[in-house]
Amino acid sequence: MSSSNDLHVMQIILTLERAGAQEVVRTLAEHLQEKGCAIIVCAFQDGPMRAEIEKLGVRVEILDRPRYSVVYLPLFLAEMLRIRRELAQLVETCHIDVIQTHILQVLDFLVLTLRSDTKPRLVLWTMQNVEFFPKKQPGQRQSLRQFKIWGYRLFYRLLTGQVDGFIAVSDEVHKAILEQIGAIDNKVFTICNAVNLKPFERSGDKAALCDALDLAPDVHLVATVGRLTEQKGHRYLIDAAAPVIASLSDAHFLFIGDGELRSELTEQARQAGLAAHIHFLGMRKDVPDLLAAVDLFVQPSLWEGLSVALLEAMAAAKPIVATAVSGTTQAMIPGETGLVVPPRDSNALAEAIVQLLSHPEQAQTLGRAARQHIIAHYSAQQQADQHMALYHRLLKQRAAAREKKSGTYLDN
């Protein structure tokens, strides 16, 4: 078994586009490497996060995604075997001790087959959300969706025995793994998402941001960060913008991120007559600078595992309005580190936003408390320490089990 300072760890993720799970992988790779681990990140689609990860000195490998869907079963299976061969070769040549996957789809099932009974190699499955099954697509028959869910549930249960541990990023995700996947409790470990504090220590240049947006320097800036998808609840924030602007005519909303609903949300803002107050900034790599410059952060999500964007806003000492969904209610202390409102409630969102924009002293107090809470409980150093401790504990258990199976026992 590898010693404490020479673990070889493979982190696997679907894409290196910019999103919360990718930031988790980047942050974890950085801090595990600082602790002496040799890290390799494998992805099935290139993206802008690759350069940031490689800048840390971490090796990145891009594997071709399956070119056929499961509908073309023979071709799909051939692609799965090809990817497995490529992964297995990397695992062997890089002497990998720990395989940690963050994918949550068919490719996860393939990764779990890389577990070895002849070596004390770990396979860990990180769950970033409380929703594990595919959502209904527009025009999709409900019967087809139910069939897919049945298939996923079957695969999850069959392969639970092939995973050494599930890592849940919040207490609610831990609970969901037990209930939806059927994992046994002693295989599920909670290690919360975390944030690298240093990028969020800077002071913001609000005047420069307002100038870039062609706005007066003294307007109120409200930001939300996240993929433009159903999960993030952006349509409710746009609905909330109207009463906010009715109370504070200089309020402007910055939507940082991109996604499948961008056109729909842009049209919603236009039809509501809010286009001049709602700004879609797209994907940005300067999120710490943007957060430092805004007055308020809003997280209107409908569900979450534990949002990295929320943790980053707290680290930036921003006053926060967020919805009471899983993960968020664990990270925040309502009334102390921010204001929490029910999901899908635009009126409550609007009232909380107006409250904090109208009372800057209260907002600053909440923001300072949020940063101190992150420092105490959600730093990247703590996250890396917890991962290291889990890796070594499970590797020791695997080694002991192998020795026992072969008729010998480790000398403890």
N, C-alpha and C positions, 0 to 999 in steps of 0.2 A: 504494500500500500504506500502511496506517495506521502512524503513528509509534509509538514505544515507549510513549507515555502516552495513547493514545486508541483502543486496540483496543475493538471492540464484540463482546462474547462472549455467545452464547446457550447456556445449560445446559439440557438437556432431560431430564426424568425422569418416570417413569410416575405416581407418587403422592407427595404430601407428607405421608403418614403417617410416624410416627417410626421410622426404621430406619437401618442403617449407611450405605447408599448416599445417603440423604437428608442425613445428617450430612456426608458427603464433599462434596456439592453446596453445602451451607450454608457450610462452612468454606472451600471453594475460592472461592465467590462473595465472601465477606468479604475474603479476602486479595488476590484479584485486583483487587477494587475499591480497596483501599488502594494498589495499585500503579498506579492511574489508569485501569483498564479500566472501560468501561460494561457492566454485567452485566444480563441479563434471564434469569430462570428460568421455563421453561415446564413445566407438568405437566398430566396428563390426569385427575387426581383431587385435590381439595383435601384439606387435612389440617392438623394442628397445627403442622407445620414452616413453614407459610406465614407465620404471624405473626412467627416468629423471623427468617425471611429478610427480610421487609419491614421489620422493625425495624432492619435494617442499612442501610436506604435502597435496597435492591435491588428492582427491579420484578419482580413475579410475574404471570404470565398463566396462567389455567386454561382449557384447551381441553376440550370435551366428548369423552369416550371414545367409541369405536365402540359403537353400541347393538346391533349384530348380530354374531354369530360368523361365522367363515369358512364354516360350514355353509350359511349363506344368502348364497352368493357374490355375486350381483348387488347386494344391499343392502349387504353388507360392503364391496365395492369402491367403492360410492357414498360410503360413510362415509369410506373412506380418501382419496378425492379431496377430500371436504369438509375433512378435517383438513389435507391437504397445502396446500390453498388458504389456509387460515387461517395455517398456519406460514409459507408463502411470503410472505404479506402482511406478517407481523411481521418476517421476515428483511429484506425490502426497506425497510419504513418505519423500521426501527431501524438500518439500515445495518450489518448484522451482518458481521463479518469471520471469526468462528470459531463454528461450530456443534459443540457437544460433547454427545453423547447418552450416557445411562447406562441405557438401558431394557432391552435384550436380549430383544426379542420382535418380533412382526410390525411394530410401529410403528417399530422401528429401520430396517426396510427402506424405509419411507416417508421417514424423515428423510434417509437417504442419497441420495435423489433430489433433494435441495435443493442439491447441489453444482453450482456454476456454472462453465462453461467460458469465460464472458465476463468474470468477475471473479475475482481471486485469493482467493476465499472458501474456507475450510477446512471440511471435515467430519471430525470425529474421533469415534471410537467407543471409549468407556471400558468395559473389561471388569472386573467386580468379583469374578468367581468362576471356578472351574475347571470348572464344569458349565454347558455352553451349550445343552443339549438338554432337552426336557420330561421330567420324571420320570413313571413309570407311575402312573396314578391308580387308586384302588380300583375294581375291577370292569372296568377297561379292558382290552380285548383286546391282547395283546402285538403282534399284527400291526398294529393301529391305531397303537400307539406307534411302532413301527418305521417306519410310513409317515410319521408326523409328523417323526421324526428325519431321514428321507431328504429331506423337503421343506425342513426348516430347513437341512440341510447344503447342499442345492442353492442355496437363496437366499443363504446366507452366501458361497458360492464365486462366484456370479454377481455379487454386489454388492461383493466385495472390491476390485474395480477402481474403485468409486465413492467409496471412503473414502481420505482423505489419510494417515490414520494410526490405528493401534490403540494405545490406552493401556492397558497392563497394570498392575494395582496390586501385582503381586509377580512374582518370577522364575518361579514355577510357573504363574501365569496367562499370562505371556509364552510359555512352552513350550506350554501348552494351546492358545493361539491359533494357533500354527504347526501343531500336530498336528491339531486338530479342525476348524479353519476353513479351513486351507490358505493363510493369508496369507503373503506373502513377508517375510523377516526384516527387510529395510530399511524396512518399513512398521510395524513393531511397536516400541513404545517403553515402557520400564518407568518409571513414576513411582509410587512407593509411596503408599498411603494415609497420612494423617498426622493429627495432632491439634493442636488449639489448646491450648497449655499453660496459659494463665492460669486457666481455670475449675478446674483440678486442682491449684492451689497452696494451696487452703484446707485448714484443719484440720477434722477431722470432729467431730460431736456424737453420739457413740455412745449416750450416755445418753438423748438425745431420741428417737433412732430406736428404741431398746429400749422406751422408754415408749410410743411410738406402736404398737408391736407387742405391748404388754402382756407384756414379757419383763423378767427381771432385768437390771440394767445390766452385769453381769460375764459374760454368756454369750458364747460364741464365735459370731461372725456370718460366714457364708460366703456370698458373692454370686456369681451368674452373671447376665450381661446379654445378651439376645438374643431374637429372635423364637422363639416356641414351635413350632418346625418340626422335621422329621426331621433336617435338616442339623446342627442345633445339639447333638444328642446328649444331650438332657436326661434321657431315660429311664435312661441309664447313670449319670448323677449321682444320680438318685433311688435306683438300686440301690446306689450307693456310700455313700449316707447311712446305711444301716443299720449297717454295720460301724464307721463313724465315730462314730455315736451310742453304739454299744456300748462304744467306748473313751473317748469324751468325751460324757457324757450331757447336757452343756449346749450342744452344738453345734446351731445353727439355720441353715437354708439359705434364702436369699432368691432367688427367681426373678423377675428384673426384666424385663418384656416380656410380650407377648401373642402369640397366634397360634392356628392351627388345632388344635394338640394340647393346648390348655389343659385341656379336660375330661378327656381321656385321661390326662394326667399327674397331674391332681388325683386321679383314681380310683386310679391306680397308687400314689400316696403313701398314700391312705386304706387300700387293701388291704394295704399293707406295714406298717400301724400307725404311720406316720410323720407323719400329718397335723398333729400338734402341733408338729413340728419343721421342716416345710416350708411356706414362706409365699409365695404367688403375689401379687406386688405390682402386676401389670399394667404398662401403659405408664406411664412416669414421665418428667417433664421435669427432675427434680432429680437425675439420675444422678451428677453430680459430688459432690453432698452425700452421696448414698448410698454411693458408693465411698469417700469420705473417712471414713465412719463404720464400715465393716466391717473385719474382721480379715484376710480372705483372699478372693481372686478365683479362680474356677474357670471354665475354658473347655473344655467337653467335646466340642467339635465333631467331626463325622465328616469334613467337608471345609470348606475356606475359600479365599477369595482372599487377603485380608489383613484380618482382623477389626478394625473400628474400636473395638469394645468392648474388645478385648484391648489395643489401643494406649492407650485411655483409662485402663484399669486400671494399665498401666505408668506412664503420666504421673502418676497419683495415688499412685505409690510403693507400690502394693499388692504383697505377696507373691502369686505366681501359680502355680497348677497348671493346665497346659494339655495338650491332646493333640497328638501329633506329626503334624500335618497341614500341607499346603502353606500358605504364608503365615505360619503360627504359628512354624514352625521357622526361617523367615527373620528374623522380628522378634525372637525370643527367643534368648538364648544359654543353652542348657540348663545348669543348675547354677550359673549366674552371675546371671541375671535372673529365674529362676523354675525350677520343676521341670516336666519334660516326660515324659508317659507315653503308651503306645500308645492309639490310639482304640479304642472299644468294650471297654475293659478296666476294669470297675468296681472290681475289687480293687486295681489299680494306682492308680486315682484315690483310693480310700479311704486307701491307705497313704501317698500323698503329702500328702493333706489332713491326716491325723493327724500326720505328721512336722512340718509347718510350724506347725500349731496348738499342738503340744507343745514347740516350740523357737522361741519368739518372737524371740530374738536372730538366729537364722538367717533367719527370715522378714523381719525388718526390714532385714537386710543385702541380701537379694535384692530387696526393694522399692526401696531406695535406688538400687541398681545399675540396676534397670529404668527408673527415672525418668531417670537420667543417660543411659542408652542412647537413650531417646526424644528427649531434648533434642539429642543429638548427631546423630541420624539420621532422626527422623520428626516434625519440627516442621512446622506448617502453613506457616510462612514458606518453608522449603525446598521444600515441595510447590508453592507458588505460583511461586517463582522458576523451578523446573524447567518448569512449564507455560508461563510467559512465554517462556522460552528456546525451547521447542519451537514455540509459536505463531509466533514471529518467524522461526525457521529455515524452517519449512514454508511460511509466506507468501512469504518471499523466493524459495524454490524454485518455488512456483506462479507468481509474477510473472515470474521468469526464463523459465520454460517457455512462458508466454503470449507474451512478447516474442520468444522464439526462433521460436515457431510463426507469428507474424505477420511474420517476416522481419527483425526488429530485435533487438538485443541490449542487455541492461542494461550500463551502464558501471560495471564493478566497480573 
